[in-house]
Amino acid sequence: MKIKDIAKELHLSVSTVSKALNGAFDVSKETKQVVLAYAKAHGYKSRDERLTVKTIRRLCFIYDNVEPTSQSNIIIPLGLAFSNYAREHNFEVIQTPIQNITTSYNEFMSQNNFDGAFIAGLNYKSPLLNELKGTVYPTVLYDNIMLGDMIATIHNENINTISKLVEILKLNHHTNIGFIHGDKNSFISNERFAGYIIGQMMNHIEYKPEYVYYGDFSEESGYKAAEYFVNTDVTAVVCASDLMAIGLIRGLESFGLSVPTDISVTGYDDIDISKYIRPALTTVKQDLDLIGEKAFTLLTSLLMNRSSQRVVISGELIHRNSIAPMRPRTKSDS
């Protein structure tokens, strides 16, 4: 029996049958199973006398800034979601921190037989960003933007969602609104900061630089921000991450201030603990499962020599109990 015979019997193209027998990634798992089962039942033998996938494609999930005090609550489950989708399509996925790359990016990919990579957690200072400009390996970047034939990007709609949070606060009569920045060298934090500024402009609120505190995405930096904000007249604070928002709430409580009675607080990410703290945190939910799936789709598209793309995922506003109508306060309240 030949490939064309299998194709005729299964009403498939010769190309599809050939790909299924050879484990190509752009053929569905179900089609592969049907083709392999039929071929085996009718005595077809592949060139190496095995009716199994000849090769398993290898992908790498590379991450940075994963520490207990950083974005680990997002990056680790994101890597898991990406890996799950890849494995369903017969890809092997190796997860590794950026610190394990001791050679150039291209050399690392070659030495480990990786076909492509999904990278998360980089900031502007990462030396890997410059290397990626000349990469010959299909690569998807999360929450960064870069042009290149081998580079695709995926990120959240940070600006619009933060602007909507500012609008919600304005509807609750807040006009003295603070912001906790996550990292000046972070694309996502700068986008969220832009959303904060644009949200104020759209709601006719004066931007005041003294209402901005620079943290580092950690809960500890949010806690430290509390001491800064109690010495201002802000009545609400938008945080670039849930961890900083949680730290801020705890810090404000240590100064005898109540959230949201005295100060309203919002976060970003909707990490698991956000719904369990008191008050439960109003935030923006990132659909990590969807992002992982889309990242895998982008990567396989690059592997098929298709044009690079940029995908933006909408965030979902999660309304909880950390926002209340503005209650006038002054520096003396603290």
C-alpha positions in Angstrom: 0.0 0.0 0.0 1.2 3.5 -0.9 0.5 6.9 0.5 -1.8 7.8 -2.4 -3.8 4.6 -1.7 -4.4 5.7 1.9 -5.3 9.2 0.8 -7.9 7.9 -1.6 -9.5 5.6 0.9 -9.7 8.3 3.6 -10.6 11.1 1.2 -7.6 13.1 2.2 -4.9 14.8 0.2 -1.6 12.9 -0.4 0.1 15.8 1.3 -2.0 15.5 4.5 -1.4 11.7 4.7 2.3 12.2 4.2 2.4 14.8 6.9 0.3 12.6 9.3 2.7 9.7 8.8 5.7 11.9 9.5 4.4 13.7 12.5 4.0 17.2 11.0 2.7 19.8 13.5 0.2 21.3 11.1 -2.0 18.2 10.9 -4.5 17.7 13.7 -4.0 15.0 16.3 -7.3 13.4 15.3 -6.3 13.2 11.6 -2.9 11.7 12.6 -4.6 9.0 14.6 -7.0 8.1 11.8 -4.2 7.9 9.2 -1.9 5.9 11.4 -4.6 3.5 12.5 -5.7 2.8 8.9 -2.1 2.5 7.6 -1.2 0.0 10.3 -4.3 -2.0 9.7 -3.5 -2.3 6.0 0.2 -3.1 6.3 1.7 0.2 5.4 5.3 0.7 6.8 7.1 4.0 7.0 10.6 4.3 5.8 12.0 3.4 9.1 9.5 0.6 9.5 7.6 2.4 12.3 4.1 3.8 12.3 5.0 6.4 14.9 5.9 10.0 14.7 9.5 10.1 13.5 10.5 13.3 15.3 9.0 15.3 18.1 9.5 19.0 17.7 11.2 20.7 20.6 10.2 24.1 21.9 11.5 26.2 24.8 9.7 28.4 27.2 12.3 30.9 28.5 11.4 33.2 31.4 13.0 36.0 33.4 12.1 38.0 36.5 10.5 35.0 38.2 11.1 35.5 41.9 8.8 35.4 44.9 8.8 39.2 44.8 8.2 39.6 41.1 5.8 38.4 38.4 6.1 34.7 39.1 2.4 34.5 39.8 1.7 35.2 36.1 4.7 33.7 34.3 4.7 30.2 35.7 1.1 29.5 35.0 1.5 31.1 31.6 4.3 28.7 30.8 2.2 25.8 31.9 -0.7 26.9 29.6 1.7 27.2 26.7 3.3 23.8 27.4 -0.1 22.1 27.6 -1.2 23.3 24.2 2.2 22.4 22.7 2.2 18.9 24.1 -1.3 18.3 22.7 0.2 18.8 19.3 3.1 16.5 19.9 5.7 19.1 20.8 8.1 18.7 23.6 8.5 21.8 25.8 11.5 22.6 28.0 11.1 25.4 30.5 14.2 27.3 31.5 15.1 30.5 33.3 17.1 33.0 31.2 20.1 32.5 33.5 20.6 29.1 32.0 21.5 30.6 28.6 25.3 31.0 28.8 25.9 31.3 25.1 24.3 33.4 22.4 20.6 32.8 21.8 21.1 31.2 18.4 23.8 28.9 19.9 21.6 27.9 22.8 18.7 27.0 20.5 21.0 25.1 18.2 22.8 23.2 20.9 19.6 22.0 22.5 17.8 21.2 19.2 15.0 23.7 19.8 12.7 24.6 16.9 11.4 27.7 18.5 10.8 29.6 21.7 8.2 31.5 23.7 9.8 34.1 26.0 8.3 35.9 28.9 9.4 38.4 31.6 12.0 40.4 29.7 12.5 44.1 30.3 14.3 46.7 28.3 17.6 46.0 30.0 17.7 42.3 29.0 20.7 41.6 26.8 18.6 38.9 25.1 16.4 41.5 23.4 19.2 42.7 21.3 20.2 39.2 20.3 16.7 38.4 19.2 16.9 41.1 16.5 19.1 38.7 14.5 17.7 35.4 15.5 17.2 32.7 12.9 14.7 30.8 15.2 11.0 31.4 15.4 10.3 33.3 18.6 7.3 34.6 20.3 7.6 37.4 22.9 5.1 38.0 25.6 4.4 41.6 26.7 7.2 43.1 24.5 7.1 44.5 21.0 9.9 43.8 18.5 10.0 43.8 14.7 11.5 40.9 12.8 10.8 38.1 10.3 11.3 35.5 13.1 9.6 37.4 15.9 5.9 37.5 16.8 4.5 39.3 19.9 1.5 38.8 22.1 0.4 41.1 25.0 -2.6 42.4 26.8 -4.5 45.5 26.0 -2.9 47.3 28.9 -3.7 50.9 28.0 -7.4 50.6 27.5 -8.1 48.5 30.6 -6.2 50.8 32.9 -8.0 53.8 31.4 -11.3 52.0 32.2 -10.2 51.6 35.8 -9.5 55.3 36.0 -13.0 55.9 34.5 -14.6 53.7 37.2 -12.8 55.6 39.9 -14.0 58.9 38.4 -17.5 57.6 38.4 -17.0 57.1 42.1 -16.0 60.7 42.4 -12.2 60.1 42.7 -10.1 62.8 41.1 -6.9 62.5 43.2 -5.8 59.2 41.8 -2.3 57.7 42.5 -0.4 55.1 40.5 2.2 52.5 41.5 4.6 51.9 38.6 6.0 48.4 38.3 9.3 49.0 36.5 10.5 51.9 34.4 12.3 49.3 32.1 9.2 47.2 31.6 7.0 47.5 28.5 3.9 46.3 30.3 4.3 48.7 33.2 5.0 51.6 30.9 1.8 50.8 28.9 -0.2 50.6 32.1 1.3 53.9 33.2 0.3 55.4 29.8 -3.2 54.0 30.4 -3.3 55.8 33.7 -2.3 59.1 32.1 -4.7 58.7 29.2 -7.5 57.7 31.5 -7.1 60.9 33.5 -7.0 63.0 30.3 -10.2 61.3 29.0 -11.9 62.0 32.3 -10.7 65.6 32.7 -8.4 64.8 35.6 -5.2 66.7 36.0 -2.1 64.5 35.9 0.1 65.1 38.9 3.6 63.5 38.9 3.7 63.6 42.7 0.9 61.0 42.7 3.2 58.4 41.0 5.2 55.9 43.1 7.8 53.7 41.4 7.8 50.1 42.7 9.2 46.9 41.3 6.1 44.6 40.8 6.6 43.2 44.3 4.3 43.1 47.2 7.0 44.7 49.3 7.2 47.7 47.1 3.4 48.1 47.4 3.8 48.0 51.1 6.4 50.7 51.0 4.3 52.8 48.7 1.7 53.1 51.5 4.0 55.4 53.5 4.3 57.6 50.5 0.6 57.9 49.7 -0.5 58.5 53.3 1.4 61.8 53.1 -0.6 62.8 50.0 -4.3 63.6 49.5 -4.9 60.8 47.1 -8.2 59.0 47.6 -7.5 56.1 45.2 -4.5 54.2 43.8 -4.2 52.3 40.5 -1.5 49.6 40.8 0.4 48.0 37.8 0.1 44.6 39.4 -2.0 42.7 42.0 1.0 42.0 44.1 1.8 45.7 44.6 -1.9 46.4 45.3 -2.0 43.7 48.0 1.1 45.1 49.5 -0.4 48.6 49.4 -3.6 47.5 51.2 -1.6 45.9 54.0 0.6 48.9 54.2 -2.3 51.3 54.4 -3.8 49.2 57.2 -0.6 49.5 59.2 -1.2 53.3 59.1 -4.7 52.9 60.3 -6.4 53.5 56.9 -9.1 51.3 55.6 -9.6 50.1 52.0 -11.9 51.1 50.4 -13.4 53.4 53.1 -10.4 55.8 53.2 -8.6 54.8 49.9 -9.8 52.8 47.0 -7.2 50.4 45.4 -7.1 48.5 42.0 -4.7 45.9 40.7 -3.9 44.1 37.5 -3.5 40.4 36.7 -6.3 38.8 38.8 -3.9 36.3 40.5 -5.6 33.7 42.7 -5.2 35.5 46.0 -6.9 38.7 44.7 -10.3 37.2 45.3 -9.5 36.0 48.8 -7.9 39.0 50.4 -10.1 41.5 52.3 -11.3 43.5 50.7 -11.4 41.4 47.5 -9.4 43.3 44.9 -10.9 45.0 41.9 -8.5 44.2 39.0 -8.0 43.2 35.4 -8.0 39.5 34.6 -5.4 38.1 32.2 -6.7 35.0 30.4 -3.4 33.1 30.7 -4.9 30.0 29.1 -5.9 31.9 26.0 -2.5 33.7 25.9 -0.7 30.4 26.1 -2.8 29.0 23.3 -2.3 32.0 21.0 1.4 32.1 21.7 1.6 28.5 20.6 -0.4 29.3 17.4 1.9 32.2 16.6 4.9 30.0 17.1 3.7 27.3 14.8 2.7 29.9 12.2 6.3 31.1 12.2 7.5 27.5 11.9 5.5 27.2 8.8 7.3 30.3 7.4 4.3 32.5 7.6 4.5 36.3 8.3 5.2 37.4 11.9 2.2 38.9 13.8 1.3 40.9 16.8 -1.7 39.8 18.8 -3.3 41.9 21.5 -5.5 40.1 24.1 -8.3 42.1 25.8 -8.4 42.1 29.6 -11.5 41.6 31.6 -12.4 44.1 34.3 -13.2 42.2 37.6 -15.3 44.3 39.9 -14.8 43.5 43.6 -14.8 45.4 46.9 -11.7 47.5 46.9 -13.4 50.5 45.3 -15.9 52.8 47.1 -17.2 56.3 46.5 -14.6 59.0 47.4 -14.4 60.1 50.9 -12.4 63.4 51.2 -9.1 63.0 53.0 -6.1 65.1 53.7 -2.5 64.4 54.7 -3.7 64.9 58.3 -5.8 61.8 58.1 -2.7 59.6 58.4 
